[in-house]
Structures are given as structure tokens and as C-alpha cells.
Amino acid sequence: MTPGPDSDGDTDRNGERTGLPRRQFLAAQSMLAAGSIAGLGTGVASADSQESIENTVTVDADSRSGEVHDTLFGRLNEHYGDATIYPGVYSLHVMNPTFWRVPDYWFSAEIDAFYEVERHETLPFPWEPVTDAGVGFEHRSDGEGVAGGETPHGTVGYPRITVDDAASTGGLRQRIVLPDYRTLGYDLGFSVRGDVDAVTVSITTLDGDVLAATDVEVDDEWERHEPTLELDEKSGDEYVGGAVANIETPYGQYAVEFTTQGTGHFDIDFVEFAADDAVEGKFNPLTVELLEDQNGTWLKWPGGNVTSQYNWRDGIGPLEERTPRFNHAWQGMQPNFFGTAEYLELCEVADLEPEITVGWWGNPPEWAAERQILPEDAADWVEYCNGDDDTQMGALREEHGYEEPWGVEHWGVGNEVWGSWQFGHTSDPSEYATGSDARIGFEAYSEAMRAVDDSITVLASGWDPAEAEHNGIPWNETLFDELSPEVLDGLNIHRYQWGLDSADAVEAWKSENDADDWDYNEVLVMAATQLGEQLGDIGDLAAEQGYDDFYVNLSEIGIFPTVAEGAPYPGPETMPGASYVAGVLNACIREPDVDWAAQTWVPLKTWVPVKTNDYPPDPNPLRPDGSVTGLYSAAFEGKAEWHAVDVSVSGASRDLPDTGPRINPMSDVPYVDAAAMEDKRGKALTVFLTNRNLRARSEVTVELGERYADRAVEVVVLEPATDERPLPHDFPTSWDEPTNHAVAHTVEEVGGDGTVTLDLEPASIARLYVDNDRGKADIIGDNGVWHGLDGKEDIPIENNRSPGRGKGKGGKSGDGTGQRSGTRRGGERNSGPGPDVDLD
């Protein structure tokens, strides 16, 4: 992920974020809700906040292009700080479980913790003392610990707690957050030795009231204990978090303590702490559910910016042998409990295709020597994943308990290697492609990896073509020139919409363009229109150079723009941000060279408050961008083979001025953006629409053609839950229902002239599904919105077809998907029977 600009428009050269001017979320929320506006600005097609505009979408089903693949619905899984993977993906509810004392010169206030923790003079962060009089603490590094490989930085060891007063209690604790809305049971593991009789492990309130506890006997040799603690009830103190909506989450606040009473000492090491409902004992079930709910298809790992500093050998083998490392990209301590095997097991559990990115940092300085990845290291990683047990690395994998190869097909080398925030970056595309006197190039890595397994695909780190052009560097062109189809299968391209560099630049832009904050937001959202053509140009260039099977992987997508102080913010938590994601997906559907795409972050993102004061995202899983993913991906759950068909849009439009390095000037861009797909048989059509006007609804006439006249059409619309105009860009405020977006799920009828008309509210997204085979409503069945923490519910579908048309019972898919379906609007469930569905 490309870091955003700081207040001076720059990024720390070591890749550490240094502050963003756009984060005024909480203070601005009351102002945004009022819908205040300074002026209408330019390009609004003479519409004010209460009027509507008109657009016409024409679908030419006779003009087909390439097949559209479900691999447009991937996710990035990166180790941001400490809390994203643990416990967002991997069920580990303590930080620093192997007691690594981080070097002072790396430690800063940037390191995440769920609570403000003052660094103890002895105990490793974020562990805290439980102490009475006569209690002492040591951090021992004598080589007698249980867990944690050797690191040249700081000290991996174990704490010793000594109690000299028989009336005293001593130990250590860590304040934590637990998913007590799901389960009250927690599986612990820890190793202990000493000369006290027993150690008590307990889960307490933040005030120290014991909620669950058990005693374990202590011997003078290390012994592993794995108790389960069951809470009788929740702590009653919900955790508050989130960058963009400071809301109570369903997580409870707790502490875990290891204490003893009486004289003597005990040593403790290698702590595990998992919820007892974790999938396979490892994975956050909510994350797995969301990945499945949104029909995710592939997962990129380990990053992202973490890629360049990740050595895969740190994350293999028994957990106690793994080496903790500092996360220099995002500030945090990684215990490496989530490594190669765990990632690939998650892919199996959630039915995701893996894509592994190998770091390109073959010449790190001495302080980072352990992070070096040479071509032979990359080849070993491929062999560890794919080699038979008669290979060296395949045998090592088998020794670690995994007999069968995983068969990972998709690999990348390097992440944003052109960026100054990236460790091991270069501004010379030739150096990255084929190497230099100082560096080993992509070519050598690909050749080494293919020598191990010639069935894999290897992608290079491409550059967003708009940004590369802005910087005057022919990055992608040079890769094509200097590499060959024998080593290069495609490019990983990232598209982040950061907007302008600073709030001052936004104010200057508004003045120069006679615009307001809503104009600026519209331009940001509508810029997705340019993306398809830019990616198509990459595909054309590859074809000209003889790369016949080349494909573009848009492997990171996000919108996190700088806005003026107090202005509306169109991030992925908002409906304008969701409209941007829809526009990007539309661009990918229209462009046959884009086979793979992925949104930044898995659906459940956990970023703890120290960081979320300034950075996204909200940990709320009901963000609208996730609903967009579910809305689009549901069409691919059946057996249909979809092909893109031509779509044109006319009507209300606006100009896009020059707006930073990723937005080129463009005239008369329609407010409504569209893409369409027809199945191979020509019997079903899916159309996706989004209205990027943030002030006015658009009356959209969709011309489907005579082939689909008089047919049933399923219409699902995601729209803002507020009626205020201009759109106030609300954030989610609940974990139980989508408070800032509503769902309308209806069955309509295509007119005899082959048209259907919709009213699309500002920043709304629609999916139309027309079945031409049987004449009855064929329901895809998934309206895209995750059904909440209380379990899935059947929500009736409103049938607006004329009397006498086919009717039946809604709630299952006519193409055999068996998905549930329904309508929810503004949090209120409609009642009454659903329409009949032809199940064929």
C-alpha cells in the first residue's frame, strides 16, 4: 500500500507514515450531517441538491469482448502494525507473546496497542506489572527460554517474577480486547517454571475483578499448560474504536494476568490466547465469514509494504521456534505465528486462491541483514510451497507437518519498488528489471523461481500508469522492453486515490476551479472512469511486445484522499467511497486485460486506537465497500460464464480538472458509470450502475435491447440511508445493521421497447439481472450486505411485476447458488411474501 502524503505532501523515507491532514473525522461529523454547502461549483448539469438529472445507459449485447473472471474479487492481507493479523485474521489475543524487548531506537509512540501503555523499565511492551511490596522483575536472556528465535536487535527472552513477601502478589498482565459477543470461552497456552507452588492465570476486568481463573502447578523445569477459561458473563465494558466513527464495538475490555502469591519466583514464556470458536483453532471466524459472504476469490500476502522486509523463514516451523521481527513499514512487533502454512491454511478454509509476493531487497544494510531475500531464497520459498517431499525444501515442509505440496501458482516479486517509502526501492526501472552492479533484477528472481516449478506465474511490480506518466518515468514500458514473456507473466498495478497532497492544495484547487468540496469529491470518485483505459493501454503495450498471455493484476485498490479541513471525506466507509469501488470494478469488467483485482484489506480490519486517531480504517465490518464487493461477486456464484458486452452512457456529465498525479483532465464524463456482462449462451444479462453525482439523483434509462424486452429483471440497489442533500458522507455507526447505506431488492419488468428506468440516488450502486430463458424472475440471491452479527435472515423481495406474470417463493437462486436474498431499507425489514422464482 502506498503511504499517503504528510502535511507537506511527503512520505517518510523509511516508509513510516508521518501524519495526514485529512483526518478530522470526529470533529467534522456534526458539520457534515448538517449538509452545509458553500456553492454548487461546476459541472452539476444545472441540478441543485433537490433536483434530478438524467442519464441513458445503452447495452449492446451483440458486441462482446473477453471473459470476465471472478478473480476480480480478491483482498490484500498485510501485517499492518500488531492488531490487524492478530486478532483480525489469526486468533491471538495478546501482543508480544514471546517477550521480545524491542530496541529503544526502534520504539516509539507509533507502536500500536489497544491501550495507552507506559513502557515498563523491565517487562517487554505491552506487558505490565502486577506488583505489591517485595516483588521484583527481570527480563532474562540466558538462552533458557522456550520460544523466540535469535534476533540481532533487542532481546528475546522471558520474564522472571520474584516475590519476597509472603503476603504479596506478583506477576504480569496485559490489557486486551476479546470477542465476547461471539464466545465466552478462551483457550490459553503458556510455559512456566519456578519454585513457587502455583501460578494463577485469570481473565479480569480492567479494574482487576477476576472473571475466570485457574491455578497451574509449577515445577523447576519448563512445563506447557493449556487451560480453557470460561467467562460467566461479559465484562460489561465495551471497547470503543474506529478512525472514522468512534463507536462501541461488540468487543469487551479485559486483562489477562499471570500471578503468584507467597515467596519464590516463576518464569513464563510462549503465550497463546485463542477464542474457543476460532476456525481450526487459529482463524477469526468473523473474518472467514465475511470473506465467504462477499465471495472473495483470492488473497495476496504478506503485503504490501511489509513484503520488502519479510523473510519467509521467520514464519515456518513450530511456533516456539519462530523469530519475532519489528515491522518497520507500519510500526509493530510481529511474532510470526501467522506464516506461510497459516496463510495457505486460511486460503483453504475460506476457499481463496493464494498469491505470494516475494520481497525485492537483495542488498539491505547491516541492520536489516536478516531481511535479505536473494533469488535462491525466493526459489526455496517456491520449493517449500510446491516441491515434492524428495526435494530439500519439500522435505522441510513435510518435517513441519505438511506432507502434500500446496501448489501455489501465483507469485510476485517486489511491491511498489519505485516508491521512496519502500525498503530497497529504486527509481530506475532498468535496475529493477534486469539488475545493476549493485542490485539483482527481477529477471534473475523469476528464472530461479521457475527453475524450481515451471508451472508458476510470476508478476513484476508495475507502476500506476497515470502516476508514472506524471513523474515522467517510463516504468512499465521499460519492463516490457528489457524482460521477456519467458520470465514475465503480468504486472501488479496499484490504484490508490489520494487526491491532492494537502488541505491547502485542495483549497487552491477549489478556488482555481470555482468549485466546492462536493465537486472535489465527485472528481475523485469519477476518476475511476479513466482507469480502464489506462490499464488497457498496458495490455496493448504488452501485446505489441509479444506478451501473448500477459495479464494485469490490479492488486491493490483504495480511496483515502486528502480533503479540506471539515470537508466530507469519501473513504471506503462511505457511500461515495463505495461508488468509487464500483467504478473501479466496472472498469475492470470493461477491460479484458484485467483478470485479477483486489481491494486493500480483508473485510474485517482491526487497527487499534493509537493509530486510528489519525489513520483509517474503522474496524466496522459493515462498510459499504464490502457490500459493493458482495453485490458484484454474487453474479459469479453460479455456473454462468460471463463475457463483457459494450456499454455506452449519455446524459448529465461534468468535467474532471487536473487533480493530482492520478487524475488527468477529462471533459464531459457522465455521472452514471456502467458495465455489463452476458452469459455465454446469450440467455442472461447483468448490468452494474453507479451514480457519482453527490447532490442529485439520476433518472437512468437502461436500454437492454429487444432480446430482453418484456422479461423479468432483478434489481438490487445500494443507496445512502440519508435523504439529506448534498450527501453528508455518513460513516457506519453500528455493527448490527448497515446504518449509512440501505438496500432495495425488487423484481421489475423490462418494457416492450427493451428498456427499464431506475432512479439512482447520489452515490448509489445498482445491479440488474435479466434472465431471457424462462420469463420468470431469476434471482441471483445475494443483495451484497452482510446480514450482521445476529445471523443471516431471509429478507423478502418486493415484486413489482405486472399481475399475471410468473410468481413463486423468493429466497433461493435460480442459477443454483442457493443464496438467501432480500430487501432492507434504512434498517427496517419489509414484511410480506417474496416473488416466485423459477428454479429450473
DRENVOTOR-998219 format. One line per field, with one value per residue (C-alpha): x, y, z. Coordinates in steps of 0.25 Angstrom, whole numbers. Last residue first. Example, Ala and Ser with C-alpha at 12.3 -4.5 7.8 and 13.67 -1.06 7.14 Angstrom:
<kemars>
x <- [55 | 49]
y <- [-4 | -18]
z <- [29 | 31]
</kemars>
This chain:
<kemars>
x <- [-142 | -142 | -152 | -154 | -167 | -168 | -166 | -177 | -180 | -171 | -160 | -149 | -145 | -130 | -132 | -136 | -134 | -138 | -136 | -128 | -122 | -112 | -115 | -106 | -114 | -116 | -130 | -125 | -133 | -140 | -153 | -165 | -174 | -179 | -179 | -186 | -201 | -201 | -190 | -176 | -173 | -169 | -162 | -152 | -154 | -142 | -138 | -128 | -114 | -108 | -109 | -95 | -100 | -106 | -94 | -100 | -98 | -112 | -109 | -120 | -116 | -131 | -138 | -151 | -159 | -158 | -151 | -138 | -136 | -132 | -129 | -120 | -119 | -109 | -109 | -100 | -103 | -94 | -106 | -119 | -122 | -136 | -137 | -143 | -144 | -143 | -145 | -157 | -167 | -162 | -153 | -161 | -157 | -153 | -148 | -137 | -135 | -123 | -119 | -106 | -101 | -107 | -103 | -108 | -102 | -88 | -94 | -89 | -85 | -80 | -88 | -83 | -93 | -99 | -103 | -114 | -120 | -129 | -120 | -118 | -109 | -112 | -109 | -119 | -123 | -131 | -136 | -141 | -153 | -154 | -163 | -152 | -138 | -135 | -141 | -130 | -125 | -126 | -125 | -132 | -126 | -133 | -121 | -122 | -115 | -104 | -93 | -93 | -85 | -98 | -94 | -98 | -95 | -103 | -104 | -110 | -115 | -118 | -107 | -102 | -88 | -94 | -95 | -88 | -90 | -82 | -87 | -84 | -94 | -89 | -85 | -71 | -72 | -57 | -45 | -33 | -24 | -26 | -15 | -4 | -12 | -26 | -25 | -40 | -51 | -62 | -77 | -88 | -103 | -107 | -100 | -94 | -89 | -88 | -81 | -82 | -73 | -74 | -79 | -78 | -90 | -89 | -94 | -86 | -81 | -93 | -91 | -77 | -83 | -93 | -83 | -72 | -81 | -85 | -71 | -69 | -81 | -74 | -82 | -69 | -67 | -52 | -52 | -40 | -33 | -22 | -20 | -27 | -27 | -13 | -13 | -27 | -24 | -26 | -34 | -39 | -50 | -53 | -38 | -30 | -28 | -37 | -32 | -33 | -29 | -32 | -30 | -27 | -41 | -45 | -60 | -61 | -49 | -54 | -67 | -60 | -53 | -66 | -72 | -60 | -62 | -77 | -73 | -65 | -76 | -85 | -75 | -66 | -57 | -53 | -61 | -58 | -67 | -60 | -56 | -42 | -40 | -39 | -27 | -32 | -33 | -38 | -33 | -30 | -18 | -15 | -20 | -14 | -11 | -10 | 0 | -3 | 2 | 14 | 19 | 24 | 11 | 3 | 9 | 7 | -8 | -9 | -3 | -12 | -24 | -20 | -20 | -34 | -40 | -34 | -40 | -54 | -49 | -47 | -62 | -60 | -49 | -56 | -68 | -61 | -55 | -68 | -74 | -63 | -66 | -62 | -59 | -48 | -36 | -42 | -46 | -32 | -25 | -34 | -30 | -15 | -16 | -22 | -10 | -5 | -17 | -25 | -20 | -28 | -20 | -18 | -8 | -3 | 3 | 9 | 8 | 14 | 29 | 40 | 39 | 30 | 42 | 49 | 56 | 46 | 34 | 40 | 44 | 30 | 24 | 34 | 34 | 37 | 32 | 26 | 12 | 14 | 17 | 5 | -5 | 1 | 1 | 14 | 17 | 24 | 26 | 18 | 22 | 13 | 16 | 17 | 32 | 34 | 48 | 55 | 43 | 47 | 61 | 57 | 48 | 58 | 68 | 59 | 54 | 68 | 80 | 85 | 98 | 105 | 91 | 79 | 70 | 56 | 58 | 71 | 64 | 52 | 62 | 55 | 59 | 53 | 60 | 51 | 39 | 35 | 43 | 33 | 38 | 39 | 24 | 24 | 34 | 34 | 20 | 15 | 3 | 2 | 4 | 3 | 1 | 10 | 5 | 12 | 10 | 15 | 27 | 36 | 28 | 31 | 46 | 45 | 39 | 50 | 61 | 53 | 49 | 36 | 31 | 32 | 21 | 21 | 35 | 40 | 34 | 41 | 54 | 53 | 51 | 63 | 71 | 67 | 72 | 63 | 70 | 62 | 73 | 83 | 74 | 84 | 95 | 89 | 79 | 85 | 75 | 63 | 52 | 42 | 34 | 19 | 10 | -3 | -13 | -26 | -37 | -47 | -48 | -42 | -32 | -27 | -26 | -18 | -9 | -7 | -5 | 6 | 13 | 13 | 4 | 11 | 21 | 22 | 21 | 24 | 19 | 21 | 15 | 27 | 37 | 30 | 40 | 42 | 39 | 46 | 39 | 44 | 32 | 22 | 28 | 32 | 31 | 29 | 44 | 48 | 39 | 47 | 39 | 45 | 41 | 27 | 23 | 20 | 8 | 8 | 10 | 1 | -10 | -23 | -32 | -47 | -55 | -70 | -74 | -81 | -69 | -59 | -68 | -70 | -55 | -53 | -64 | -58 | -44 | -35 | -26 | -33 | -37 | -47 | -47 | -59 | -50 | -44 | -29 | -18 | -4 | 7 | 22 | 29 | 28 | 38 | 33 | 39 | 38 | 31 | 15 | 5 | 6 | 1 | -1 | -12 | -20 | -28 | -42 | -50 | -61 | -63 | -76 | -71 | -75 | -73 | -63 | -67 | -56 | -43 | -50 | -50 | -58 | -57 | -70 | -69 | -80 | -69 | -77 | -83 | -79 | -66 | -59 | -44 | -38 | -25 | -13 | -1 | 14 | 24 | 38 | 46 | 46 | 32 | 19 | 5 | -6 | -17 | -30 | -37 | -49 | -56 | -46 | -48 | -35 | -40 | -39 | -47 | -40 | -37 | -28 | -16 | -11 | 3 | 5 | 15 | 26 | 40 | 40 | 35 | 24 | 20 | 7 | -5 | -19 | -32 | -43 | -58 | -69 | -72 | -77 | -81 | -69 | -59 | -48 | -40 | -27 | -20 | -7 | -3 | 9 | 12 | 13 | 4 | 9 | 7 | 19 | 28 | 40 | 32 | 41 | 35 | 45 | 41 | 46 | 55 | 57 | 65 | 67 | 72 | 81 | 69 | 70 | 57 | 46 | 41 | 44 | 55 | 68 | 77 | 81 | 72 | 65 | 56 | 55 | 44 | 43 | 32 | 35 | 23 | 11 | 12 | 4 | 14 | 10 | 13 | 12 | 24 | 35 | 36 | 48 | 47 | 32 | 27 | 15 | 3 | -8 | -18 | -21 | -6 | 0 | 15 | 15 | 19 | 33 | 42 | 52 | 64 | 60 | 61 | 49 | 48 | 43 | 34 | 29 | 15 | 17 | 3 | -9 | -22 | -17 | -28 | -21 | -29 | -33 | -26 | -15 | -14 | -18 | -14 | 1 | 4 | -1 | 3 | -4 | -15 | -20 | -33 | -38 | -51 | -47 | -43 | -58 | -54 | -60 | -58 | -53 | -61 | -75 | -83 | -97 | -101 | -100 | -105 | -109 | -109 | -116 | -114 | -124 | -122 | -131 | -134 | -133 | -118 | -117 | -116 | -111 | -103 | -94 | -81 | -76 | -78 | -91 | -87 | -83 | -90 | -95 | -101 | -104 | -98 | -85 | -84 | -87 | -77 | -65 | -59 | -60 | -54 | -43 | -33 | -29 | -16 | -9 | 3 | 17 | 15 | 27 | 33 | 47 | 47 | 35 | 25 | 23 | 12 | 16 | 5 | 8 | 5 | -2 | 6 | 5 | 0]
y <- [-98 | -91 | -81 | -71 | -67 | -53 | -50 | -51 | -40 | -31 | -21 | -20 | -6 | -3 | 9 | -1 | -16 | -25 | -40 | -51 | -64 | -71 | -85 | -83 | -92 | -82 | -78 | -74 | -76 | -66 | -64 | -72 | -72 | -63 | -62 | -51 | -50 | -36 | -27 | -28 | -20 | -32 | -27 | -37 | -42 | -43 | -56 | -55 | -58 | -58 | -48 | -42 | -35 | -39 | -35 | -27 | -31 | -34 | -48 | -56 | -57 | -57 | -62 | -55 | -63 | -62 | -75 | -73 | -58 | -55 | -41 | -37 | -22 | -18 | -4 | 5 | 18 | 30 | 40 | 33 | 25 | 26 | 14 | 12 | -1 | -2 | -13 | -6 | -15 | -11 | -19 | -23 | -21 | -30 | -23 | -22 | -8 | -8 | 3 | 10 | 18 | 10 | -4 | -13 | -19 | -14 | 0 | 15 | 14 | 27 | 38 | 45 | 57 | 55 | 69 | 67 | 59 | 47 | 38 | 23 | 25 | 15 | 0 | -4 | -18 | -20 | -34 | -32 | -40 | -40 | -32 | -28 | -35 | -38 | -25 | -17 | -14 | 1 | 5 | 19 | 25 | 36 | 42 | 46 | 59 | 65 | 54 | 51 | 38 | 30 | 15 | 4 | -11 | -19 | -34 | -41 | -55 | -64 | -61 | -75 | -70 | -61 | -46 | -36 | -21 | -9 | 5 | 19 | 30 | 44 | 44 | 50 | 62 | 66 | 60 | 66 | 55 | 49 | 41 | 51 | 62 | 68 | 73 | 77 | 66 | 72 | 68 | 59 | 58 | 50 | 39 | 25 | 14 | -1 | -12 | -26 | -33 | -48 | -57 | -72 | -76 | -87 | -79 | -71 | -61 | -51 | -51 | -44 | -31 | -29 | -35 | -26 | -14 | -18 | -18 | -4 | 0 | -3 | -13 | -19 | -8 | -7 | 7 | 9 | 18 | 27 | 38 | 34 | 20 | 18 | 19 | 13 | 0 | -4 | -17 | -18 | -28 | -29 | -33 | -21 | -13 | -17 | -27 | -29 | -40 | -42 | -28 | -29 | -31 | -16 | -14 | -23 | -16 | -2 | -6 | -11 | 2 | 10 | 1 | 4 | 19 | 17 | 10 | 22 | 32 | 23 | 24 | 15 | 13 | 28 | 39 | 50 | 62 | 75 | 79 | 83 | 81 | 67 | 57 | 45 | 30 | 22 | 8 | -3 | -12 | -24 | -18 | -31 | -28 | -40 | -45 | -58 | -52 | -44 | -41 | -27 | -21 | -30 | -24 | -10 | -13 | -19 | -6 | 3 | -5 | -2 | 13 | 11 | 4 | 14 | 27 | 24 | 22 | 38 | 39 | 37 | 47 | 57 | 56 | 58 | 71 | 76 | 73 | 81 | 93 | 98 | 111 | 103 | 111 | 114 | 99 | 95 | 105 | 100 | 85 | 89 | 95 | 82 | 75 | 66 | 65 | 53 | 40 | 31 | 18 | 9 | -2 | -10 | -24 | -27 | -39 | -52 | -48 | -58 | -65 | -54 | -45 | -34 | -22 | -15 | -19 | -15 | -2 | 1 | -1 | 9 | 20 | 31 | 45 | 46 | 49 | 38 | 28 | 33 | 31 | 17 | 12 | 5 | -9 | -19 | -31 | -44 | -58 | -70 | -84 | -96 | -96 | -100 | -100 | -94 | -84 | -78 | -76 | -70 | -61 | -56 | -54 | -46 | -37 | -31 | -33 | -20 | -12 | -14 | -13 | -22 | -27 | -21 | -14 | -7 | -4 | 2 | 12 | 20 | 9 | 4 | -6 | -2 | 4 | 19 | 24 | 17 | 10 | -3 | -3 | -17 | -27 | -40 | -47 | -61 | -68 | -83 | -88 | -103 | -106 | -118 | -130 | -135 | -123 | -126 | -117 | -129 | -129 | -115 | -118 | -130 | -120 | -111 | -121 | -128 | -143 | -138 | -131 | -116 | -107 | -98 | -101 | -101 | -87 | -82 | -88 | -81 | -68 | -71 | -74 | -61 | -54 | -49 | -41 | -38 | -44 | -33 | -22 | -15 | -18 | -10 | -18 | -22 | -33 | -25 | -30 | -37 | -48 | -47 | -59 | -60 | -71 | -75 | -74 | -84 | -78 | -90 | -94 | -79 | -79 | -92 | -85 | -73 | -82 | -90 | -78 | -70 | -65 | -68 | -58 | -51 | -38 | -25 | -12 | 0 | 0 | -1 | -4 | -16 | -22 | -36 | -48 | -61 | -74 | -86 | -86 | -86 | -99 | -98 | -86 | -71 | -66 | -74 | -65 | -53 | -41 | -27 | -24 | -30 | -22 | -10 | -18 | -29 | -43 | -47 | -46 | -53 | -59 | -62 | -54 | -57 | -46 | -55 | -65 | -54 | -48 | -62 | -64 | -51 | -53 | -67 | -61 | -72 | -82 | -93 | -99 | -87 | -80 | -83 | -85 | -71 | -72 | -68 | -73 | -69 | -74 | -71 | -70 | -71 | -72 | -68 | -70 | -65 | -65 | -62 | -64 | -56 | -58 | -48 | -46 | -32 | -29 | -20 | -25 | -26 | -23 | -9 | 4 | 15 | 26 | 26 | 30 | 24 | 13 | 9 | 8 | -6 | -10 | -11 | -21 | -31 | -41 | -53 | -66 | -66 | -79 | -81 | -92 | -98 | -101 | -103 | -106 | -109 | -103 | -110 | -105 | -109 | -100 | -105 | -98 | -90 | -86 | -73 | -66 | -53 | -47 | -32 | -25 | -11 | -14 | -26 | -40 | -52 | -61 | -70 | -73 | -79 | -90 | -95 | -85 | -90 | -87 | -92 | -87 | -89 | -84 | -87 | -82 | -85 | -75 | -77 | -66 | -66 | -58 | -45 | -47 | -44 | -40 | -28 | -28 | -21 | -29 | -34 | -38 | -45 | -42 | -44 | -40 | -46 | -56 | -44 | -47 | -50 | -51 | -50 | -55 | -50 | -58 | -55 | -49 | -36 | -24 | -26 | -37 | -47 | -61 | -69 | -68 | -78 | -86 | -78 | -84 | -76 | -66 | -55 | -52 | -40 | -38 | -33 | -31 | -32 | -28 | -19 | -22 | -24 | -27 | -22 | -18 | -25 | -16 | -16 | -25 | -24 | -17 | -2 | -3 | 5 | 13 | 6 | 14 | 3 | -6 | -5 | 0 | 5 | 19 | 25 | 20 | 8 | 6 | 13 | 7 | -7 | -16 | -25 | -38 | -46 | -58 | -54 | -39 | -36 | -44 | -48 | -58 | -63 | -60 | -51 | -39 | -44 | -43 | -40 | -26 | -24 | -22 | -12 | -14 | -28 | -29 | -37 | -31 | -36 | -42 | -40 | -38 | -53 | -56 | -55 | -47 | -54 | -45 | -35 | -36 | -27 | -33 | -29 | -15 | -8 | 6 | 14 | 27 | 38 | 49 | 58 | 60 | 73 | 75 | 77 | 86 | 82 | 90 | 79 | 79 | 83 | 94 | 99 | 98 | 107 | 108 | 95 | 91 | 77 | 78 | 64 | 68 | 79 | 69 | 59 | 69 | 68 | 53 | 51 | 62 | 53 | 59 | 66 | 53 | 49 | 43 | 30 | 21 | 16 | 19 | 32 | 38 | 42 | 56 | 65 | 75 | 71 | 56 | 49 | 35 | 23 | 13 | 0]
z <- [-53 | -40 | -45 | -34 | -28 | -22 | -7 | 3 | 13 | 22 | 20 | 29 | 35 | 35 | 25 | 14 | 15 | 3 | 2 | -3 | 2 | -7 | -12 | -24 | -33 | -44 | -40 | -26 | -14 | -5 | -13 | -14 | -27 | -37 | -52 | -58 | -57 | -50 | -54 | -48 | -35 | -26 | -13 | -8 | 6 | 15 | 20 | 31 | 34 | 48 | 59 | 56 | 43 | 30 | 21 | 10 | -4 | -8 | -11 | -18 | -32 | -34 | -47 | -48 | -59 | -74 | -75 | -83 | -84 | -70 | -66 | -54 | -51 | -40 | -35 | -28 | -21 | -19 | -21 | -22 | -34 | -40 | -50 | -63 | -71 | -86 | -96 | -104 | -98 | -84 | -75 | -63 | -48 | -37 | -25 | -15 | -8 | 1 | 11 | 14 | 25 | 37 | 31 | 42 | 55 | 56 | 57 | 54 | 39 | 34 | 27 | 14 | 16 | 2 | -3 | 0 | 12 | 10 | 18 | 17 | 4 | -7 | -10 | -21 | -25 | -37 | -42 | -56 | -62 | -77 | -86 | -95 | -93 | -107 | -112 | -106 | -91 | -92 | -77 | -75 | -62 | -55 | -47 | -32 | -29 | -20 | -20 | -34 | -36 | -40 | -41 | -50 | -52 | -63 | -63 | -75 | -76 | -88 | -98 | -96 | -91 | -81 | -83 | -75 | -74 | -68 | -65 | -59 | -57 | -56 | -70 | -72 | -81 | -82 | -76 | -69 | -63 | -49 | -43 | -41 | -35 | -39 | -53 | -56 | -58 | -66 | -63 | -68 | -70 | -82 | -89 | -85 | -94 | -91 | -99 | -94 | -85 | -85 | -73 | -72 | -64 | -53 | -41 | -31 | -41 | -40 | -25 | -27 | -31 | -19 | -9 | -14 | -13 | 1 | 5 | 0 | 8 | 22 | 30 | 36 | 46 | 49 | 44 | 35 | 34 | 40 | 50 | 63 | 58 | 61 | 76 | 75 | 69 | 55 | 52 | 38 | 35 | 20 | 17 | 14 | 1 | -10 | -20 | -35 | -45 | -60 | -65 | -80 | -83 | -79 | -77 | -65 | -59 | -61 | -55 | -43 | -42 | -43 | -32 | -23 | -25 | -22 | -9 | -6 | -9 | 0 | 12 | 20 | 7 | 8 | 2 | 13 | 14 | 18 | 32 | 28 | 13 | 8 | 6 | -1 | 4 | -7 | -9 | -19 | -18 | -27 | -40 | -47 | -62 | -71 | -81 | -89 | -102 | -97 | -111 | -109 | -116 | -107 | -95 | -100 | -102 | -88 | -82 | -91 | -85 | -71 | -75 | -82 | -70 | -60 | -66 | -61 | -47 | -47 | -44 | -29 | -28 | -37 | -29 | -16 | -21 | -26 | -13 | -6 | -14 | -28 | -36 | -42 | -37 | -24 | -21 | -26 | -16 | -4 | -8 | -9 | 5 | 10 | 5 | -6 | -15 | -17 | -10 | -20 | -19 | -31 | -30 | -42 | -41 | -55 | -63 | -68 | -68 | -69 | -83 | -88 | -88 | -80 | -84 | -93 | -85 | -72 | -79 | -83 | -69 | -63 | -74 | -63 | -66 | -51 | -56 | -66 | -55 | -47 | -58 | -62 | -47 | -46 | -49 | -39 | -47 | -47 | -47 | -52 | -47 | -56 | -57 | -43 | -37 | -49 | -50 | -37 | -41 | -54 | -48 | -37 | -48 | -57 | -45 | -44 | -35 | -30 | -28 | -42 | -48 | -49 | -61 | -58 | -45 | -50 | -63 | -56 | -49 | -37 | -28 | -15 | -5 | 6 | 1 | 5 | -8 | -17 | -30 | -23 | -21 | -16 | -21 | -28 | -30 | -29 | -34 | -35 | -21 | -21 | -7 | -6 | 2 | 14 | 23 | 37 | 39 | 35 | 22 | 19 | 21 | 12 | 1 | 4 | 1 | -10 | -9 | -2 | -14 | -16 | -17 | -4 | 1 | -14 | -16 | -4 | -7 | -21 | -14 | -5 | -17 | -24 | -11 | 0 | 11 | 24 | 33 | 28 | 33 | 42 | 32 | 20 | 11 | -3 | -8 | -5 | -14 | -5 | -11 | -12 | -10 | -17 | -11 | -17 | -7 | -2 | 12 | 19 | 8 | 8 | 23 | 22 | 12 | 21 | 33 | 26 | 21 | 34 | 44 | 57 | 52 | 66 | 58 | 66 | 61 | 53 | 39 | 30 | 40 | 46 | 56 | 56 | 65 | 61 | 60 | 68 | 78 | 67 | 61 | 47 | 37 | 39 | 40 | 28 | 19 | 21 | 21 | 19 | 5 | 6 | 18 | 9 | 3 | 6 | 12 | 5 | -6 | -5 | -15 | -18 | -8 | -9 | 0 | 10 | 9 | 12 | 23 | 29 | 30 | 36 | 46 | 50 | 54 | 50 | 58 | 65 | 52 | 52 | 65 | 74 | 86 | 85 | 85 | 95 | 93 | 102 | 100 | 113 | 128 | 139 | 154 | 167 | 182 | 193 | 194 | 184 | 169 | 157 | 142 | 137 | 125 | 124 | 119 | 110 | 102 | 87 | 81 | 77 | 83 | 73 | 69 | 55 | 45 | 52 | 60 | 74 | 87 | 94 | 102 | 117 | 122 | 125 | 118 | 126 | 133 | 126 | 122 | 123 | 115 | 120 | 112 | 121 | 116 | 126 | 127 | 139 | 153 | 155 | 155 | 157 | 150 | 156 | 149 | 147 | 141 | 144 | 154 | 157 | 153 | 149 | 134 | 137 | 139 | 131 | 140 | 141 | 155 | 157 | 166 | 177 | 175 | 171 | 156 | 143 | 133 | 118 | 113 | 105 | 106 | 100 | 102 | 105 | 106 | 91 | 80 | 87 | 96 | 84 | 94 | 95 | 103 | 115 | 118 | 132 | 140 | 153 | 168 | 180 | 194 | 208 | 207 | 203 | 194 | 181 | 169 | 155 | 144 | 130 | 117 | 106 | 92 | 94 | 85 | 71 | 66 | 67 | 71 | 70 | 80 | 90 | 102 | 109 | 114 | 105 | 117 | 112 | 125 | 127 | 142 | 151 | 166 | 176 | 191 | 192 | 183 | 168 | 155 | 145 | 131 | 117 | 105 | 103 | 109 | 124 | 130 | 131 | 127 | 115 | 118 | 111 | 105 | 101 | 90 | 86 | 73 | 72 | 68 | 81 | 78 | 80 | 69 | 76 | 89 | 84 | 85 | 97 | 91 | 101 | 92 | 93 | 88 | 87 | 93 | 87 | 76 | 67 | 54 | 44 | 52 | 64 | 62 | 46 | 48 | 62 | 62 | 52 | 38 | 34 | 21 | 15 | 2 | -4 | -17 | -24 | -39 | -39 | -42 | -57 | -68 | -82 | -93 | -102 | -107 | -117 | -119 | -105 | -108 | -95 | -95 | -82 | -82 | -72 | -66 | -54 | -42 | -34 | -19 | -17 | -29 | -43 | -55 | -60 | -48 | -55 | -47 | -32 | -25 | -14 | 0 | 5 | 18 | 19 | 34 | 36 | 31 | 42 | 52 | 47 | 45 | 59 | 58 | 45 | 44 | 37 | 24 | 29 | 29 | 38 | 37 | 32 | 33 | 19 | 23 | 14 | 22 | 12 | 6 | 3 | 14 | 23 | 20 | 7 | 7 | 8 | -4 | 0]
</kemars>
